[in-house]
């Protein structure tokens, strides 16, 4: 997401919160979001007059990350509204941390469609940071995979190791550790 905290549509956020918080909490949050004045100071430039803002959450406010998380969670429900398989009903379909989101799906996700849905919530996908990771079963058979120097499914290798193990236990003791009568 690009500048995610700064793009929240406050009216949409307040509508989302109506179903989550009680009336008093809603009024306090509405008060926090109303009459936000932004003062911009740029070094080496003329100072602009402060102006009112009606989007985003107040920077530095401890409630802003919580409000953003609620807003993002609501928007993400619109991205993947219906699970396509029974397994998707029980598995998480997205993993979010702050404004970073990973989508988990059993089929390809069209990132342009995701972007269109998120645009309805004033959220923008940062294409430069977007990566696709495809996890799938490979052609490699698990029996031919080497783990700690042995082939997992190689019965001959397993039998050889079983035969060598008793020999390791009765290995002659080094001369310097032997007891002499």
KAQUIGI-V295916 format. One record per residue. N is the residue number from 1. PSI is psi in whole degrees, -180 to 180 (none if undefined). OMEGA is omega in radians with two decimals (* if undefined). Layout:
# KAQUIGI-V295916
n->N psi->PSI omega->OMEGA
n->N psi->PSI omega->OMEGA
This chain:
# KAQUIGI-V295916
n->1 psi->147 omega->3.11
n->2 psi->129 omega->3.09
n->3 psi->47 omega->-2.97
n->4 psi->-45 omega->-3.10
n->5 psi->-27 omega->-3.07
n->6 psi->-6 omega->-3.03
n->7 psi->2 omega->-3.10
n->8 psi->130 omega->3.05
n->9 psi->112 omega->-3.02
n->10 psi->-38 omega->3.13
n->11 psi->-43 omega->3.11
n->12 psi->-43 omega->3.12
n->13 psi->-45 omega->-3.13
n->14 psi->-36 omega->3.08
n->15 psi->-41 omega->3.11
n->16 psi->-42 omega->-3.08
n->17 psi->-22 omega->3.14
n->18 psi->-35 omega->-3.12
n->19 psi->-6 omega->-3.02
n->20 psi->-42 omega->-3.04
n->21 psi->162 omega->3.10
n->22 psi->176 omega->-3.03
n->23 psi->-42 omega->-3.14
n->24 psi->-44 omega->3.12
n->25 psi->-39 omega->3.13
n->26 psi->-42 omega->-3.14
n->27 psi->-41 omega->3.13
n->28 psi->-43 omega->3.13
n->29 psi->-41 omega->3.10
n->30 psi->-40 omega->3.10
n->31 psi->-41 omega->3.12
n->32 psi->-40 omega->-3.07
n->33 psi->-16 omega->-3.09
n->34 psi->155 omega->3.08
n->35 psi->43 omega->3.09
n->36 psi->124 omega->3.13
n->37 psi->131 omega->3.13
n->38 psi->128 omega->3.13
n->39 psi->117 omega->-3.08
n->40 psi->129 omega->3.07
n->41 psi->121 omega->3.14
n->42 psi->128 omega->-3.12
n->43 psi->130 omega->3.11
n->44 psi->9 omega->3.14
n->45 psi->164 omega->3.10
n->46 psi->144 omega->-3.11
n->47 psi->127 omega->3.10
n->48 psi->155 omega->3.08
n->49 psi->147 omega->3.06
n->50 psi->150 omega->3.13
n->51 psi->158 omega->3.14
n->52 psi->146 omega->3.09
n->53 psi->138 omega->3.11
n->54 psi->16 omega->3.06
n->55 psi->161 omega->3.10
n->56 psi->177 omega->3.08
n->57 psi->152 omega->-3.09
n->58 psi->128 omega->3.12
n->59 psi->136 omega->3.09
n->60 psi->-11 omega->3.12
n->61 psi->135 omega->-3.08
n->62 psi->-19 omega->3.13
n->63 psi->-19 omega->-3.08
n->64 psi->-47 omega->3.12
n->65 psi->-35 omega->3.12
n->66 psi->-45 omega->3.12
n->67 psi->-41 omega->3.12
n->68 psi->-42 omega->-3.14
n->69 psi->-42 omega->3.10
n->70 psi->-45 omega->-3.14
n->71 psi->-46 omega->-3.13
n->72 psi->-42 omega->-3.14
n->73 psi->-40 omega->3.10
n->74 psi->-42 omega->3.13
n->75 psi->-39 omega->-3.12
n->76 psi->-29 omega->3.07
n->77 psi->-30 omega->3.13
n->78 psi->-22 omega->-3.12
n->79 psi->-49 omega->3.13
n->80 psi->75 omega->-3.00
n->81 psi->-37 omega->-3.06
n->82 psi->126 omega->3.09
n->83 psi->139 omega->-3.11
n->84 psi->-17 omega->3.11
n->85 psi->159 omega->3.11
n->86 psi->-33 omega->3.14
n->87 psi->-34 omega->3.12
n->88 psi->-20 omega->3.12
n->89 psi->-28 omega->-3.09
n->90 psi->-19 omega->3.13
n->91 psi->151 omega->3.05
n->92 psi->141 omega->-3.14
n->93 psi->-13 omega->3.03
n->94 psi->149 omega->3.11
n->95 psi->119 omega->-3.05
n->96 psi->140 omega->3.00
n->97 psi->115 omega->-3.04
n->98 psi->-120 omega->-3.11
n->99 psi->16 omega->3.06
n->100 psi->132 omega->-3.09
n->101 psi->134 omega->3.00
n->102 psi->131 omega->3.09
n->103 psi->135 omega->3.11
n->104 psi->122 omega->-3.10
n->105 psi->156 omega->3.11
n->106 psi->-4 omega->3.08
n->107 psi->166 omega->-3.11
n->108 psi->141 omega->3.09
n->109 psi->132 omega->3.11
n->110 psi->108 omega->-3.06
n->111 psi->-28 omega->3.10
n->112 psi->-38 omega->3.09
n->113 psi->-41 omega->3.08
n->114 psi->-45 omega->3.12
n->115 psi->-41 omega->3.14
n->116 psi->-42 omega->3.13
n->117 psi->-44 omega->-3.11
n->118 psi->-28 omega->3.09
n->119 psi->-30 omega->3.09
n->120 psi->-23 omega->3.12
n->121 psi->16 omega->-3.11
n->122 psi->25 omega->3.10
n->123 psi->136 omega->-3.09
n->124 psi->134 omega->3.07
n->125 psi->127 omega->3.09
n->126 psi->99 omega->-3.05
n->127 psi->-32 omega->-3.14
n->128 psi->-28 omega->-3.13
n->129 psi->-4 omega->-3.04
n->130 psi->131 omega->3.10
n->131 psi->146 omega->3.06
n->132 psi->132 omega->3.06
n->133 psi->121 omega->-3.12
n->134 psi->115 omega->3.09
n->135 psi->122 omega->3.13
n->136 psi->164 omega->3.07
n->137 psi->131 omega->3.11
n->138 psi->178 omega->3.13
n->139 psi->-13 omega->-3.09
n->140 psi->128 omega->3.11
n->141 psi->139 omega->-3.07
n->142 psi->-26 omega->-3.13
n->143 psi->-22 omega->-3.11
n->144 psi->9 omega->3.13
n->145 psi->130 omega->3.13
n->146 psi->130 omega->3.05
n->147 psi->119 omega->3.12
n->148 psi->46 omega->3.01
n->149 psi->2 omega->3.13
n->150 psi->155 omega->3.06
n->151 psi->129 omega->-3.03
n->152 psi->-47 omega->-3.05
n->153 psi->12 omega->-3.09
n->154 psi->100 omega->-3.07
n->155 psi->-37 omega->3.14
n->156 psi->-42 omega->3.12
n->157 psi->-40 omega->3.14
n->158 psi->-45 omega->3.13
n->159 psi->-42 omega->3.12
n->160 psi->-42 omega->3.14
n->161 psi->-36 omega->3.09
n->162 psi->-40 omega->-3.13
n->163 psi->-34 omega->-3.12
n->164 psi->-23 omega->-3.05
n->165 psi->-43 omega->3.10
n->166 psi->-35 omega->3.13
n->167 psi->-34 omega->3.13
n->168 psi->-31 omega->-3.12
n->169 psi->-31 omega->-3.12
n->170 psi->19 omega->3.13
n->171 psi->136 omega->-3.12
n->172 psi->141 omega->3.14
n->173 psi->143 omega->3.11
n->174 psi->149 omega->-3.06
n->175 psi->-39 omega->-3.08
n->176 psi->-14 omega->3.14
n->177 psi->-6 omega->-3.12
n->178 psi->147 omega->3.06
n->179 psi->131 omega->3.11
n->180 psi->140 omega->3.13
n->181 psi->none omega->*
